[in-house]
Amino acid sequence: MSRPSLTRDVPVLTADQTTCAWQSASLLLGYPDQHLLDRLHLIRQASAALPTRVGDLLQTCLEHVAATPLGELEADYVETFDNRRRNSLFLTYFAHGDTRKRGTALLRFKQTYLESGFELAADELPDHLCVVLEYAATIDGARGRTLLMDHRAGLELLRMSLTDGGSRWAGAVQAVCATFPPLRGDEVSAIRRLAAEGPPEEEVGLTPYATPGFDPGPAPPGRSPVLLPTPSFPAPSRRGVR
């Protein structure tokens, strides 16, 4: 695993250009299907209008996708994102792994979406990178950016892993990271620590996900507390993500 670059060029993007980059990356990182292939020409047009540093990264990913048979794309997507821990598209996985703390982090994503009037489909996890990018691009750019930046260490690790592995999907994640400001010292330290240690594992003695509920805090006078159900964790291929 290479060390995160401290000298990566960071282009200055307008709000509209950032939205365009995030929307394009969201489409490219979704599970490959005919829906994606039918929209490649739109992504090509959109990325061509972006600053070269970002647009070229998206174009590189796009051309790899366009030149590969769909069946091969599907197999490579599953091998890349479902079978390798450092390539997870679920942002909270990098910070919390498969621990109960991840459930609490997922609730924060859901609550942020609900505050913007955005409700997920029943089969979507809120921390999937495609979902977060779609939300940031089309619903609430400021809150979406906050969610992305709060999980920047994981995103940068994903970028490094895909880049080191020569993945055809690397350009899309590189483009997302290129929309962020330069890395600061504490962020670099967090990325290096995550690269060295990997996502955390479940602490000994904790009960399984489905058993507990999350207590949202003290109940109003005269009312019983309401426990929020622990989020479930479906298979990570995200075939339904758009």
C-alpha positions as CSV (number, residue, x, y, z in Angstrom):
1,M,0.0,0.0,0.0
2,S,1.5,3.3,-1.0
3,R,1.6,6.3,1.2
4,P,-1.0,9.1,0.6
5,S,0.4,11.8,-1.6
6,L,0.9,15.2,0.0
7,T,1.5,17.0,-3.3
8,R,-1.5,16.0,-5.4
9,D,-2.8,18.9,-7.4
10,V,-6.1,20.1,-6.2
11,P,-8.1,22.0,-9.0
12,V,-10.4,24.8,-8.1
13,L,-14.0,23.8,-9.0
14,T,-17.1,25.8,-9.0
15,A,-20.1,24.5,-7.1
16,D,-21.7,23.3,-10.4
17,Q,-18.5,21.6,-11.4
18,T,-18.2,19.8,-8.1
19,T,-21.9,18.6,-8.4
20,C,-21.1,17.4,-12.0
21,A,-18.0,15.5,-10.8
22,W,-19.9,13.8,-7.9
23,Q,-22.9,12.9,-10.0
24,S,-20.6,11.3,-12.7
25,A,-18.6,9.4,-10.1
26,S,-21.8,8.2,-8.5
27,L,-23.0,6.7,-11.8
28,L,-19.6,5.1,-12.6
29,L,-19.3,3.5,-9.2
30,G,-22.7,1.9,-9.3
31,Y,-23.1,-1.8,-10.1
32,P,-22.5,-2.1,-13.9
33,D,-25.7,-2.8,-15.8
34,Q,-27.4,-1.6,-19.0
35,H,-28.7,1.4,-17.0
36,L,-25.0,2.6,-16.6
37,L,-24.0,1.8,-20.2
38,D,-26.9,3.8,-21.6
39,R,-25.7,6.9,-19.7
40,L,-22.0,6.7,-20.6
41,H,-22.5,9.3,-23.3
42,L,-23.9,11.7,-20.7
43,I,-21.0,11.1,-18.3
44,R,-18.6,11.7,-21.2
45,Q,-20.2,15.0,-22.1
46,A,-20.3,16.1,-18.4
47,S,-16.7,15.1,-17.6
48,A,-15.4,16.8,-20.8
49,A,-16.6,20.2,-19.4
50,L,-14.7,19.8,-16.1
51,P,-11.2,21.0,-15.3
52,T,-8.7,18.6,-16.9
53,R,-7.4,17.2,-13.6
54,V,-10.8,15.9,-12.6
55,G,-12.4,15.4,-16.0
56,D,-9.5,13.2,-17.3
57,L,-9.8,10.9,-14.2
58,L,-13.5,10.4,-14.9
59,Q,-12.8,9.9,-18.6
60,T,-10.2,7.2,-17.8
61,C,-12.7,5.2,-15.7
62,L,-15.4,5.7,-18.3
63,E,-13.3,4.5,-21.2
64,H,-12.3,1.3,-19.2
65,V,-16.0,0.7,-18.5
66,A,-17.0,1.4,-22.1
67,A,-14.4,-1.0,-23.6
68,T,-15.2,-3.9,-21.3
69,P,-18.1,-6.5,-22.0
70,L,-20.8,-6.2,-19.4
71,G,-20.3,-9.7,-18.0
72,E,-16.7,-9.0,-17.4
73,L,-17.6,-5.7,-15.7
74,E,-20.0,-7.4,-13.4
75,A,-17.5,-10.0,-12.3
76,D,-14.7,-7.4,-11.8
77,Y,-17.0,-5.2,-9.8
78,V,-17.9,-8.0,-7.4
79,E,-14.3,-9.1,-7.1
80,T,-13.1,-5.5,-6.6
81,F,-15.7,-4.2,-4.1
82,D,-17.3,-7.2,-2.5
83,N,-14.3,-9.3,-1.8
84,R,-11.6,-6.9,-0.6
85,R,-11.9,-5.1,2.7
86,R,-9.8,-2.1,1.7
87,N,-12.1,-1.6,-1.4
88,S,-15.4,-1.2,0.4
89,L,-17.8,1.4,-1.0
90,F,-19.5,1.7,2.4
91,L,-17.9,4.7,4.1
92,T,-18.6,3.8,7.7
93,Y,-16.9,0.4,7.3
94,F,-13.4,2.0,7.2
95,A,-14.0,3.8,10.5
96,H,-16.0,1.1,12.3
97,G,-15.6,-2.2,10.5
98,D,-18.2,-4.7,11.3
99,T,-18.8,-3.5,14.8
100,R,-21.9,-2.2,16.6
101,K,-20.6,1.4,16.4
102,R,-21.2,1.2,12.7
103,G,-24.9,1.0,13.3
104,T,-24.8,4.3,15.2
105,A,-22.8,5.9,12.4
106,L,-25.4,4.7,9.8
107,L,-28.2,6.3,11.8
108,R,-26.4,9.6,11.5
109,F,-26.4,9.3,7.7
110,K,-30.1,8.5,7.7
111,Q,-31.0,11.4,10.0
112,T,-29.0,13.8,7.8
113,Y,-30.9,12.6,4.8
114,L,-34.3,12.9,6.5
115,E,-33.5,16.4,7.6
116,S,-33.1,17.2,3.9
117,G,-36.4,15.5,3.0
118,F,-34.5,12.6,1.3
119,E,-35.7,9.1,2.0
120,L,-33.8,6.0,0.9
121,A,-35.2,3.0,-0.7
122,A,-35.6,0.0,1.7
123,D,-32.7,-1.9,0.1
124,E,-30.2,0.9,0.3
125,L,-27.6,1.5,3.0
126,P,-27.1,5.2,3.6
127,D,-23.3,5.2,3.7
128,H,-22.8,3.6,0.2
129,L,-20.5,6.0,-1.7
130,C,-22.8,6.2,-4.6
131,V,-25.7,7.1,-2.4
132,V,-23.7,9.8,-0.6
133,L,-22.5,11.3,-3.8
134,E,-26.0,11.3,-5.3
135,Y,-27.3,13.0,-2.2
136,A,-24.5,15.6,-2.3
137,A,-24.9,16.3,-6.0
138,T,-28.7,16.5,-6.1
139,I,-30.1,17.1,-2.6
140,D,-27.8,19.0,-0.3
141,G,-24.3,19.8,-1.3
142,A,-23.2,21.2,2.0
143,R,-24.4,18.4,4.2
144,G,-23.2,15.8,1.6
145,R,-19.7,17.3,1.6
146,T,-19.7,17.1,5.4
147,L,-20.5,13.4,5.3
148,L,-17.8,12.8,2.7
149,M,-15.2,14.9,4.5
150,D,-16.0,13.2,7.8
151,H,-15.0,9.9,6.1
152,R,-12.2,11.2,4.1
153,A,-9.6,8.8,5.5
154,G,-11.6,5.9,4.3
155,L,-12.1,7.5,0.9
156,E,-8.4,8.2,0.5
157,L,-7.6,4.6,1.5
158,L,-10.1,3.4,-1.1
159,R,-8.4,5.6,-3.7
160,M,-4.9,4.3,-2.8
161,S,-6.1,0.7,-2.8
162,L,-7.8,1.0,-6.2
163,T,-4.9,2.9,-7.7
164,D,-2.2,0.5,-6.4
165,G,-4.3,-2.4,-7.8
166,G,-4.6,-0.8,-11.2
167,S,-8.4,-1.0,-11.0
168,R,-10.6,0.3,-13.8
169,W,-12.7,2.0,-11.2
170,A,-9.8,4.0,-9.7
171,G,-10.4,7.1,-11.8
172,A,-13.8,7.7,-10.4
173,V,-12.7,7.7,-6.7
174,Q,-9.6,9.7,-7.7
175,A,-11.9,12.3,-9.2
176,V,-14.0,12.5,-6.0
177,C,-10.9,12.9,-3.8
178,A,-9.6,15.6,-6.3
179,T,-12.7,17.8,-5.4
180,F,-11.4,18.0,-1.8
181,P,-9.0,20.6,-0.3
182,P,-5.3,19.5,0.2
183,L,-4.7,17.0,3.0
184,R,-3.7,18.4,6.3
185,G,-1.2,16.8,8.7
186,D,-3.8,15.2,11.0
187,E,-5.7,13.8,8.0
188,V,-2.5,12.3,6.6
189,S,-1.8,10.6,10.0
190,A,-5.3,9.2,10.1
191,I,-5.0,7.8,6.6
192,R,-1.6,6.2,7.3
193,R,-2.9,4.7,10.5
194,L,-6.0,3.3,8.7
195,A,-3.7,1.9,6.0
196,A,-1.5,0.2,8.5
197,E,-4.3,-1.2,10.8
198,G,-7.3,-1.6,8.5
199,P,-10.9,-1.3,9.7
200,P,-11.6,-2.4,13.3
201,E,-13.0,-5.7,14.2
202,E,-15.9,-6.4,16.6
203,E,-15.0,-6.0,20.3
204,V,-15.1,-9.3,22.3
205,G,-18.3,-9.9,24.2
206,L,-20.7,-7.7,22.2
207,T,-24.0,-9.2,21.1
208,P,-24.9,-9.6,17.4
209,Y,-26.3,-6.7,15.4
210,A,-29.9,-7.8,15.4
211,T,-30.2,-8.2,19.1
212,P,-30.0,-4.7,20.6
213,G,-31.7,-1.4,19.7
214,F,-30.3,2.1,19.9
215,D,-31.6,4.3,22.7
216,P,-32.2,7.8,21.2
217,G,-32.1,9.4,24.6
218,P,-34.4,10.2,27.5
219,A,-38.1,9.9,26.7
220,P,-40.5,12.8,27.2
221,P,-42.3,12.9,30.5
222,G,-45.0,10.3,30.7
223,R,-43.8,8.4,27.7
224,S,-41.8,5.2,27.3
225,P,-38.5,5.3,25.5
226,V,-38.6,4.3,21.9
227,L,-35.8,2.0,20.7
228,L,-34.6,2.5,17.1
229,P,-33.9,-0.8,15.4
230,T,-30.3,-1.7,14.6
231,P,-29.7,-1.3,10.8
232,S,-29.2,-4.6,9.0
233,F,-26.2,-5.1,6.7
234,P,-27.2,-6.7,3.3
235,A,-24.8,-8.1,0.8
236,P,-22.5,-5.3,-0.4
237,S,-22.7,-5.5,-4.1
238,R,-25.3,-2.8,-4.2
239,R,-26.9,-3.9,-7.5
240,G,-29.8,-1.6,-6.9
241,V,-27.8,1.6,-6.4
242,R,-28.3,4.3,-9.0
